[in-house]
Amino acid sequence: EIVLTQSPDTLSLSPGERATLSCRASHSVSSNYLAWYQQKPGQAPRLLIQGSSTRATGIPDRFSGSGSGTDFTLTISSLAPEDFAVYYCHQYGTSPRTFGQGTKVEIK
Amino acid sequence: QVRLQQWGAGLLKPSETLSLTCAVYGEFFSNNRWTWIRQAPGKGLEWIGDINHTGSTDYSPSLRSRVSMSVDTSKKQFSLRLRSVTAADTAMYFCARGLVVARVVGHNRYYDFYGMDVWGQGTTVTVSS
């Protein structure tokens, strides 16, 4: 099983600041099948990035993903008020599919 | 516009069977991986497993002994059953579409995966005596 470890657990930032979230895999992620999801309280997760770096439909370009192999990054270039949420990375290249434990981006 | 709508019993007693169904609206029931995920209160996301339109399944090893999934292509629905539930199975359960697109190159067919792009609204399941 591929274990995904996200860091930090919590990121305290102000609107307009840049957010950098990390996801490290215990083994190489097949075909860079690494996705990022955003989840707000009481809602289903929303797909932001798939294939490590491709934005999903309708996702603003302030969200970007990068990385390959075992190290991946989600960057939010300038935090909007609606971006404060929990973010999960997810690998879907190898069974069992797994999620990271999440990074909470909170208002400082 | 694809939409998923899910339903099922929300309150169970220990040892009972959890049963949830997810209906797919707005698309042809094709190569996708129809997925179940759960989230315990205050915790992260846990992949339960998935199924495709032919009924081919893939389950989480930690739940494999108790879980089964099925698909009804005529109704465009897929279902989850989890046997012998305990309080540890209390969670929000989500269905989702794992988008898969087939492409043909020469005589070969390849499948590209695009993550879980459409989600159901979630069903709260509580296990309590």
Boltz contact constraints between the chains, C-beta under 6 A:
constraints:
  - contact:
      token1: [A, 33]
      token2: [B, 113]
      max_distance: 6.0
  - contact:
      token1: [A, 35]
      token2: [B, 115]
      max_distance: 6.0
  - contact:
      token1: [A, 44]
      token2: [B, 94]
      max_distance: 6.0
  - contact:
      token1: [A, 44]
      token2: [B, 119]
      max_distance: 6.0
  - contact:
      token1: [A, 44]
      token2: [B, 122]
      max_distance: 6.0
  - contact:
      token1: [A, 47]
      token2: [B, 115]
      max_distance: 6.0
  - contact:
      token1: [A, 47]
      token2: [B, 117]
      max_distance: 6.0
  - contact:
      token1: [A, 50]
      token2: [B, 114]
      max_distance: 6.0
  - contact:
      token1: [A, 50]
      token2: [B, 115]
      max_distance: 6.0
  - contact:
      token1: [A, 88]
      token2: [B, 45]
      max_distance: 6.0
  - contact:
      token1: [A, 92]
      token2: [B, 113]
      max_distance: 6.0
  - contact:
      token1: [A, 95]
      token2: [B, 58]
      max_distance: 6.0
  - contact:
      token1: [A, 96]
      token2: [B, 60]
      max_distance: 6.0
  - contact:
      token1: [A, 96]
      token2: [B, 61]
      max_distance: 6.0
  - contact:
      token1: [A, 97]
      token2: [B, 47]
      max_distance: 6.0
  - contact:
      token1: [A, 99]
      token2: [B, 44]
      max_distance: 6.0
  - contact:
      token1: [A, 99]
      token2: [B, 45]
      max_distance: 6.0
  - contact:
      token1: [A, 101]
      token2: [B, 44]
      max_distance: 6.0
  - contact:
      token1: [A, 102]
      token2: [B, 44]
      max_distance: 6.0
